[in-house]
Amino acid sequence: MFFNFFLFSLVAYNALSNVAVDLFNQFLGLFGINNLVAIQLGSLPKWTQLMIMFVIADFIQWNVHRMLHRVSWMWEFHKVHHSVEQMGFAAHLRFHFMETIIYKTCQYIPLAMLGFGIQDFFIIHFIALLIGHINHANLNVTYGPFKYLLNNPVMHIWHHAKDLPSEKRYGVNFGLSLSIWDYLFKTDYIPSDGRDIALGFEKIEKYPTGFWSHILAPFKKST
């Protein structure tokens, strides 16, 4: 929790984004380009800026999440999160630190290029964190018609389902805060409320347990 949600997600964001933006701007300067961003977001109302940042950040995470399931070496890190066999809000805290690095690095550069700083990211980060805790909670909630916009516990428990149809072998319901991406790109799957389904992945009974075992597992040869 400390490393994933606070140390890297917030402190390192400021340092990494500033360095990345400065290096990128210097590179553009070699070609006489001073400003790559056509829209000056700083001139928009603050709530509009935060809304834009929230949507962009979530779409980036949705794409990265799909990659974590499809790219074999990324999946080895993501398996730590999917080793949860009982759903509860604390399940949101179990994932490998490399997953944070992959997610946040992919977010930092485009968001920083648009002019978003640590203060903006701090607000969005904790909103997304709250939504993530709720989505991993043992709640039978779908938000009615808003289920097509917001991710929810019922939708997300199917993301953790151990048994999925063969055509869904790379996973379903990849949305983090928003569900709209899954409905738009046909990766949604909610056949029932999912209350009694088995969670995890194939051969989960052979997967190591314990904090240090989870840290080291992705770096070992998969069996």
Secondary structure, 3 states (H helix, E strand, C coil): CHHHHHHHHHHHHHHHHHHHHHHHHHHHHCCCCCCCCCCCHHHCCHHHHHHHHHHHHHHHHHHHHHHHHHCHHHHHHHHHHHCCCCCCHHHHHCCCHHHHHHHHHHHHHHHHHCCCCHHHHHHHHHHHHHHHHHHCCCCCCCCHHHHHCECCHHHHHHHCECCCCHHHCCCCCCCCCECHHHHHCCCCCCCCCCCCCCECCCCHHHCCCCHHHHHHHHHCCCC
